[in-house]
């Protein structure tokens, strides 16, 4: 017979969203239990101490200005941080030509730079017209949602180089091909992060700061506060609901609660069985949600040799498998590390290669960027998030074209006693660690308000009937 546990609120998922929801509920005096399928907390953040104390950030890693929830937790937990290395020139590789530039926008080619500035201004301006809580209310929502980002890029009067850079930018930001997402989704996403430049830049932007001992420290510290309220190795396979309760079935038993917060990506939430079944629109939404595709690689050298040439280590390229890199070196270590991303369709293609074949093509790409000194790394690490059972992709889940304008309202709407969280539901910094934290806190606030109203109604009913006098 299954082990049966009772609590007030059960949370599915021990990533930043689920842990933040649970912590908020616990701080307000509610009994809470967190069920996590993995054998660890952290979700799409995973910081591992590898050889000789080397910290490898396999998942999300950066925080920046206006990411107040993540920065607040860093301060609360007393976590050390350092600024992302960015001194020196960035590299833009276009059709095999290497051009140096500074700042967020490649400026090596003046014509291309002018086009990119125009594109960024237009995208950011249009993004600010989107209500992140209800993108479908935009007067042109239907048209924006049936227009792919690729259609928009192809129709612009920009140079081919600028258009290709915008495609590379799309793969890096989402990560998805521009033909896989709608213009409405892209504008919503840019709106949530405050605009293109803030999202792609380093200093005073989203990639400004790293946590010294790894970003997973945020989840580990939250889990410490929750203690034995977090259960690992407990995949949830079915959730039964009534008007005022849920029964959650997982591999280790059953949890009965007044409310549930499902804090996993919509595509995974859609794979849980529900009784009664989810409303048709909610299920249609999860059917039309998909995860980004990315393989994250770390390539370690005896020192950050690119700095000798005055380079920052940040490269954007229109060729190869790795088209985005950053300097991943840690200030406490002498070795140099380049982190690279194999995004979108390139990630799916690379997932068919063996680890040895991927290592070879990655090193070849870095040699094309940085020269022969990149030929012999000390170590190579990779994480294919496409293949992660409890993520099925990174960095974030997206909606297919036509979905926001027709089914977007079902993304955050509770279904009876079941509430939804996860960075995909965030209004601010959607897709980022900060967005995940905010989404958990928002879901917890909704649950608290709902239970408070219900308790008030029940207390009033008792008084009206004379019960409890």
C-alpha positions as CSV (number, residue, x, y, z in Angstrom):
1,X,0.0,0.0,0.0
2,X,1.3,3.5,-0.9
3,X,2.5,5.8,1.8
4,X,-0.1,8.5,2.2
5,X,0.9,12.0,3.5
6,X,-1.4,14.9,4.2
7,X,-0.3,18.6,3.9
8,X,-1.9,21.9,3.1
9,X,-0.1,22.6,-0.2
10,X,1.9,20.2,-2.3
11,X,4.5,21.6,-4.8
12,X,5.6,19.6,-7.8
13,X,9.2,20.4,-8.8
14,X,12.2,21.6,-6.8
15,X,13.6,24.1,-9.2
16,X,13.8,27.7,-8.3
17,X,10.1,28.2,-9.0
18,X,8.9,25.3,-6.8
19,X,11.3,26.0,-4.0
20,X,10.4,29.7,-4.0
21,X,6.7,28.9,-3.8
22,X,7.2,26.4,-1.0
23,X,9.4,28.8,1.0
24,X,6.8,31.6,0.6
25,X,4.0,29.3,1.8
26,X,6.1,28.0,4.7
27,X,7.0,31.5,5.8
28,X,3.2,32.3,6.0
29,X,2.6,29.3,8.3
30,X,1.3,26.7,5.9
31,X,2.3,23.1,5.8
32,X,4.0,22.3,2.5
33,X,5.6,19.4,0.8
34,X,7.8,19.5,-2.4
35,X,8.0,16.5,-4.7
36,X,11.0,16.4,-7.1
37,X,11.6,13.8,-9.7
38,X,15.4,14.2,-9.8
39,X,17.8,13.2,-7.2
40,X,18.8,16.8,-6.7
41,X,17.2,20.2,-6.4
42,X,17.8,23.1,-8.8
43,X,16.0,22.1,-12.0
44,X,17.6,23.8,-14.9
45,X,20.5,25.1,-12.7
46,X,23.2,22.5,-12.0
47,X,26.6,23.5,-10.6
48,X,29.0,20.6,-10.3
49,X,32.4,20.5,-8.7
50,X,34.5,18.5,-11.2
51,X,38.2,17.7,-11.3
52,X,40.5,19.5,-8.9
53,X,37.7,21.7,-7.5
54,X,36.7,23.1,-11.0
55,X,33.1,24.3,-10.9
56,X,31.1,23.6,-14.1
57,X,27.8,25.5,-14.6
58,X,25.9,23.0,-16.6
59,X,22.7,25.1,-16.5
60,X,21.6,28.7,-16.0
61,X,24.3,30.9,-14.5
62,X,24.0,34.6,-14.9
63,X,22.1,37.4,-13.1
64,X,22.0,41.0,-13.8
65,X,20.4,44.4,-13.0
66,X,16.6,44.5,-12.4
67,X,16.6,40.7,-11.6
68,X,15.7,41.8,-8.1
69,X,14.4,38.4,-6.8
70,X,17.5,36.5,-7.7
71,X,19.8,39.3,-6.5
72,X,17.8,39.5,-3.3
73,X,18.3,35.8,-2.6
74,X,22.0,36.1,-3.3
75,X,22.2,38.9,-0.7
76,X,20.0,37.0,1.8
77,X,22.1,33.9,1.6
78,X,25.4,35.8,1.7
79,X,26.6,34.2,-1.6
80,X,29.8,35.5,-3.2
81,X,29.6,36.8,-6.7
82,X,32.0,38.1,-9.4
83,X,31.6,40.1,-12.6
84,X,31.5,38.2,-15.9
85,X,34.9,38.7,-17.6
86,X,34.3,41.1,-20.4
87,X,37.5,43.2,-20.8
88,X,38.8,43.3,-24.4
89,X,37.2,43.2,-27.8
90,X,34.3,40.9,-28.8
91,X,34.5,39.0,-32.0
92,X,32.0,38.9,-34.9
93,X,32.7,36.1,-37.3
94,X,30.8,36.6,-40.6
95,X,31.4,34.4,-43.6
96,X,34.8,33.5,-42.2
97,X,35.8,37.1,-41.6
98,X,36.7,38.1,-38.0
99,X,35.8,41.6,-37.0
100,X,36.3,43.1,-33.5
101,X,33.8,45.2,-31.7
102,X,32.9,46.5,-28.2
103,X,29.4,46.5,-26.6
104,X,26.3,44.4,-27.2
105,X,26.0,45.1,-30.9
106,X,28.6,44.0,-33.5
107,X,30.0,47.2,-35.0
108,X,32.8,45.8,-37.2
109,X,30.7,46.3,-40.3
110,X,29.2,49.9,-40.2
111,X,26.3,49.0,-42.6
112,X,25.4,45.9,-40.6
113,X,25.7,47.8,-37.4
114,X,23.3,50.5,-38.5
115,X,20.8,47.8,-39.6
116,X,21.1,46.0,-36.2
117,X,20.6,49.2,-34.3
118,X,17.4,49.8,-36.3
119,X,16.2,46.3,-35.7
120,X,16.9,46.4,-31.9
121,X,15.2,49.8,-31.6
122,X,12.1,48.5,-33.5
123,X,11.9,45.2,-31.6
124,X,12.3,46.8,-28.2
125,X,9.8,49.6,-29.0
126,X,7.2,47.1,-30.2
127,X,7.9,44.8,-27.3
128,X,7.0,47.6,-24.9
129,X,3.5,47.7,-26.4
130,X,2.9,44.1,-25.2
131,X,1.1,43.5,-21.9
132,X,3.2,40.6,-20.5
133,X,0.2,39.4,-18.4
134,X,-2.0,39.2,-21.5
135,X,-0.2,39.4,-24.8
136,X,-3.3,38.3,-26.6
137,X,-5.0,41.6,-25.8
138,X,-2.7,43.5,-28.2
139,X,-4.8,45.0,-31.1
140,X,-2.7,43.1,-33.6
141,X,-2.2,40.0,-31.5
142,X,-3.6,37.6,-34.1
143,X,-1.4,38.9,-36.9
144,X,1.7,39.1,-34.7
145,X,1.1,35.5,-33.6
146,X,0.7,34.0,-37.0
147,X,3.8,35.9,-38.3
148,X,7.0,34.0,-37.5
149,X,10.1,35.8,-36.4
150,X,11.8,34.5,-39.6
151,X,9.1,36.0,-41.8
152,X,9.6,39.3,-40.1
153,X,13.4,39.1,-40.4
154,X,13.2,38.1,-44.1
155,X,10.9,41.0,-44.9
156,X,13.2,43.7,-43.4
157,X,15.3,46.0,-45.6
158,X,18.5,44.9,-43.8
159,X,21.8,43.5,-45.2
160,X,22.2,39.8,-45.3
161,X,24.8,40.0,-42.6
162,X,22.4,41.8,-40.2
163,X,19.6,39.3,-41.0
164,X,21.9,36.4,-40.2
165,X,23.0,38.0,-37.0
166,X,19.4,38.4,-36.0
167,X,18.9,34.6,-36.6
168,X,22.0,33.9,-34.5
169,X,20.5,36.2,-31.8
170,X,17.2,34.3,-31.9
171,X,19.0,30.9,-31.4
172,X,20.9,32.3,-28.5
173,X,18.0,34.0,-26.7
174,X,15.2,31.4,-26.9
175,X,16.9,29.1,-28.1
176,X,14.9,28.2,-31.2
177,X,14.9,28.9,-34.9
178,X,13.2,32.1,-35.9
179,X,10.8,30.1,-37.9
180,X,9.6,28.2,-34.9
181,X,8.3,31.1,-32.8
182,X,5.8,33.9,-33.6
183,X,6.7,37.5,-33.6
184,X,4.2,37.9,-30.7
185,X,6.1,35.4,-28.6
186,X,9.4,37.1,-29.4
187,X,7.9,40.5,-28.4
188,X,6.5,39.1,-25.2
189,X,9.8,37.6,-24.3
190,X,11.7,40.8,-25.0
191,X,9.2,42.8,-23.0
192,X,9.6,40.5,-20.0
193,X,13.4,41.1,-20.0
194,X,13.3,44.9,-20.7
195,X,14.5,44.9,-24.3
196,X,17.0,43.4,-26.6
197,X,20.2,45.2,-25.4
198,X,19.5,44.5,-21.7
199,X,19.1,40.8,-22.5
200,X,22.1,40.2,-24.8
201,X,24.7,42.5,-23.2
202,X,27.1,41.8,-20.4
203,X,27.9,44.9,-18.3
204,X,24.7,46.4,-16.8
205,X,22.8,43.6,-18.6
206,X,21.6,40.0,-18.1
207,X,25.1,38.4,-18.3
208,X,26.7,40.7,-15.8
209,X,27.2,38.6,-12.7
210,X,28.0,35.0,-11.7
211,X,27.7,33.3,-8.3
212,X,31.1,32.2,-7.1
213,X,30.2,28.7,-6.0
214,X,27.6,28.2,-8.8
215,X,24.0,29.3,-9.4
216,X,22.6,26.1,-8.0
217,X,23.5,27.5,-4.6
218,X,20.2,29.5,-4.7
219,X,18.2,26.2,-4.8
220,X,20.4,24.4,-2.3
221,X,20.0,27.3,0.2
222,X,16.2,27.4,-0.3
223,X,16.1,23.6,0.1
224,X,18.0,23.9,3.4
225,X,15.4,26.3,4.7
226,X,12.7,23.8,3.8
227,X,14.5,20.8,5.2
228,X,12.6,17.5,5.1
229,X,9.7,19.2,3.3
230,X,11.6,18.4,0.1
231,X,11.4,14.8,-1.2
232,X,13.7,13.8,-4.0
233,X,13.3,10.9,-6.4
234,X,9.5,11.3,-6.5
235,X,8.3,11.7,-10.0
236,X,4.6,12.7,-10.1
237,X,2.5,10.6,-12.5
238,X,-1.1,11.5,-11.6
239,X,-3.0,14.3,-9.9
240,X,-6.7,13.8,-8.9
241,X,-8.7,16.8,-8.0
242,X,-12.0,17.8,-6.4
243,X,-13.3,21.3,-5.9
244,X,-11.2,21.8,-2.8
245,X,-8.5,19.2,-2.7
246,X,-5.9,17.3,-4.7
247,X,-4.4,13.9,-4.4
248,X,-1.0,13.7,-6.0
249,X,0.4,10.2,-6.8
250,X,4.2,9.9,-7.1
251,X,6.6,7.0,-7.3
252,X,7.0,6.9,-3.5
253,X,3.4,7.3,-2.4
254,X,0.5,9.7,-2.3
255,X,0.1,13.2,-1.0
256,X,-3.3,14.7,-0.1
257,X,-3.5,18.5,0.0
258,X,-5.8,21.4,-0.2
259,X,-3.9,23.0,-3.1
260,X,-1.1,22.0,-5.6
261,X,1.4,24.2,-7.3
262,X,2.8,22.4,-10.4
263,X,6.2,24.2,-11.0
264,X,7.5,22.4,-14.0
265,X,7.6,23.4,-17.7
266,X,4.1,23.3,-19.4
267,X,5.3,20.5,-21.8
268,X,6.2,18.3,-18.8
269,X,3.0,19.3,-16.9
270,X,1.0,18.1,-19.8
271,X,2.5,14.6,-19.4
272,X,1.1,14.2,-16.0
273,X,-2.3,12.3,-15.9
274,X,-5.1,14.3,-14.4
275,X,-8.5,13.1,-13.1
276,X,-10.7,14.6,-14.1
277,X,-8.8,15.4,-17.3
278,X,-7.5,18.9,-17.8
279,X,-9.9,21.3,-19.6
280,X,-9.5,21.1,-23.4
281,X,-7.9,24.5,-23.8
282,X,-5.3,23.8,-21.1
283,X,-4.4,20.5,-22.7
284,X,-4.2,22.1,-26.1
285,X,-1.9,24.7,-24.7
286,X,0.5,22.1,-23.3
287,X,0.4,20.2,-26.6
288,X,1.6,23.4,-28.4
289,X,4.4,24.2,-25.9
290,X,7.9,23.1,-26.7
291,X,11.3,23.4,-25.0
292,X,14.3,25.2,-26.4
293,X,17.1,23.0,-27.7
294,X,20.6,23.6,-26.4
295,X,23.9,21.8,-25.7
296,X,26.1,23.7,-23.3
297,X,29.9,23.0,-23.6
298,X,32.8,24.1,-21.4
299,X,36.3,23.9,-22.9
300,X,39.2,24.3,-20.5
301,X,42.7,25.6,-21.3
302,X,45.8,26.1,-19.2
303,X,45.2,29.9,-19.2
304,X,42.8,32.4,-20.9
305,X,45.1,32.9,-23.9
306,X,42.6,34.9,-25.8
307,X,43.2,37.8,-23.4
308,X,46.8,38.1,-24.8
309,X,45.3,39.2,-28.1
310,X,43.0,41.7,-26.3
311,X,39.9,39.6,-26.8
312,X,37.0,39.2,-24.3
313,X,36.2,35.6,-25.2
314,X,32.7,36.6,-26.4
315,X,32.1,35.6,-30.0
316,X,29.1,35.6,-32.2
317,X,29.4,33.5,-35.4
318,X,27.3,32.7,-38.4
319,X,28.9,29.3,-39.0
320,X,29.8,26.1,-37.2
321,X,28.0,24.4,-34.4
322,X,29.0,26.8,-31.6
323,X,27.9,30.3,-32.6
324,X,27.9,32.0,-29.2
325,X,30.8,31.9,-26.7
326,X,31.8,33.7,-23.4
327,X,34.8,33.7,-21.2
328,X,33.9,31.2,-18.4
329,X,37.1,31.6,-16.5
330,X,36.8,31.7,-12.7
331,X,38.8,34.4,-10.8
332,X,40.0,31.9,-8.3
333,X,41.7,29.7,-10.9
334,X,44.5,30.3,-13.4
335,X,43.1,28.2,-16.1
336,X,41.0,29.7,-18.9
337,X,37.5,28.4,-19.8
338,X,35.4,29.1,-22.8
339,X,31.6,28.3,-22.5
340,X,29.8,27.7,-25.8
341,X,26.2,27.1,-26.8
342,X,25.0,24.8,-29.6
343,X,21.5,26.1,-30.0
344,X,18.2,25.4,-31.7
345,X,18.4,23.2,-34.8
346,X,22.2,23.1,-34.5
347,X,21.7,21.5,-31.0
348,X,19.4,18.9,-32.4
349,X,21.8,18.0,-35.1
350,X,24.7,17.9,-32.7
351,X,22.7,15.6,-30.4
352,X,23.0,12.9,-33.0
353,X,26.8,12.9,-32.8
354,X,28.8,10.9,-30.2
355,X,30.4,12.9,-27.3
356,X,33.7,12.4,-29.0
357,X,32.4,13.8,-32.3
358,X,30.8,16.8,-30.6
359,X,34.1,17.5,-28.8
360,X,35.9,17.5,-32.1
361,X,33.5,19.9,-33.9
362,X,33.4,22.2,-30.9
363,X,37.2,22.4,-30.8
364,X,37.3,23.0,-34.5
365,X,34.8,25.9,-34.1
366,X,37.0,27.4,-31.3
367,X,40.1,27.2,-33.5
368,X,38.2,29.1,-36.2
369,X,37.4,31.8,-33.7
370,X,40.6,32.0,-31.5
371,X,43.4,30.3,-33.5
372,X,45.5,27.2,-33.1
373,X,46.0,27.8,-29.4
374,X,42.4,26.5,-29.0
375,X,43.4,23.1,-30.5
376,X,44.5,21.3,-27.4
377,X,42.2,21.9,-24.4
378,X,42.9,20.4,-21.0
379,X,39.3,19.3,-20.5
380,X,35.9,19.3,-22.1
381,X,32.5,19.1,-20.5
382,X,29.0,19.2,-22.0
383,X,25.4,18.9,-21.1
384,X,22.7,18.1,-23.6
385,X,19.6,19.5,-22.1
386,X,17.5,18.0,-25.0
387,X,18.3,14.6,-23.5
388,X,17.5,15.5,-19.8
389,X,14.5,13.4,-18.8
390,X,13.0,16.0,-16.4
391,X,13.7,19.0,-18.6
392,X,13.6,17.9,-22.2
393,X,15.3,21.1,-23.2
394,X,16.5,24.5,-22.1
395,X,16.5,27.4,-21.4
396,X,12.8,27.9,-21.5
397,X,9.5,26.5,-22.9
398,X,7.9,28.4,-25.8
399,X,4.5,28.5,-27.5
400,X,4.1,27.6,-31.2
401,X,2.9,30.3,-33.6
402,X,-0.8,31.0,-33.2
403,X,-1.0,29.7,-29.6
404,X,-0.5,32.9,-27.6
405,X,-3.5,34.7,-29.3
406,X,-5.9,31.7,-29.0
407,X,-4.8,29.8,-25.9
408,X,-2.4,32.0,-24.0
409,X,-5.0,32.7,-21.3
410,X,-4.7,29.1,-20.1
411,X,-1.0,29.4,-19.3
412,X,-1.4,30.8,-15.8
413,X,-5.1,30.2,-15.0
414,X,-5.5,27.7,-12.1
415,X,-7.6,24.6,-12.8
416,X,-9.6,24.1,-9.7
417,X,-7.1,23.7,-6.8
418,X,-4.1,23.3,-9.2
419,X,-1.9,26.3,-9.7
420,X,0.9,26.7,-12.2
421,X,4.5,28.1,-11.7
422,X,7.8,27.9,-13.6
423,X,9.8,30.5,-15.5
424,X,7.5,30.0,-18.5
425,X,4.7,31.6,-16.5
426,X,6.8,34.6,-15.3
427,X,5.7,38.1,-16.4
428,X,9.2,39.6,-15.7
429,X,12.4,37.9,-16.8
430,X,10.5,35.0,-18.4
431,X,13.0,32.2,-19.1
432,X,15.5,33.3,-16.5
433,X,16.3,32.3,-12.9
434,X,14.7,35.5,-11.7
435,X,11.5,34.8,-13.6
436,X,11.4,31.3,-12.0
437,X,11.6,32.8,-8.5
438,X,9.0,35.4,-9.3
439,X,6.6,32.8,-10.7
440,X,6.9,30.7,-7.6
441,X,6.2,33.6,-5.3
442,X,3.3,34.7,-7.5
443,X,1.7,31.2,-7.4
444,X,2.2,31.1,-3.6
445,X,0.5,34.4,-3.2
446,X,-2.5,33.2,-5.3
447,X,-2.8,30.1,-3.2
448,X,-2.5,32.1,0.1
449,X,-5.3,34.4,-1.1
450,X,-7.5,31.6,-2.2
451,X,-7.2,29.6,1.0
452,X,-7.7,32.8,3.1
453,X,-10.9,33.5,1.2
454,X,-12.1,29.9,1.6
455,X,-11.3,29.9,5.3
456,X,-13.2,33.2,5.8
457,X,-16.2,31.7,4.0
458,X,-16.1,28.6,6.1
459,X,-15.7,30.6,9.3
460,X,-18.7,32.7,8.4
461,X,-20.8,29.6,7.6
462,X,-20.0,28.2,11.1
463,X,-21.0,31.4,12.7
464,X,-24.2,31.6,10.7
465,X,-25.2,28.1,11.7
466,X,-24.1,28.4,15.2
467,X,-21.4,25.8,14.9
468,X,-18.5,26.4,17.3
469,X,-20.3,28.7,19.7
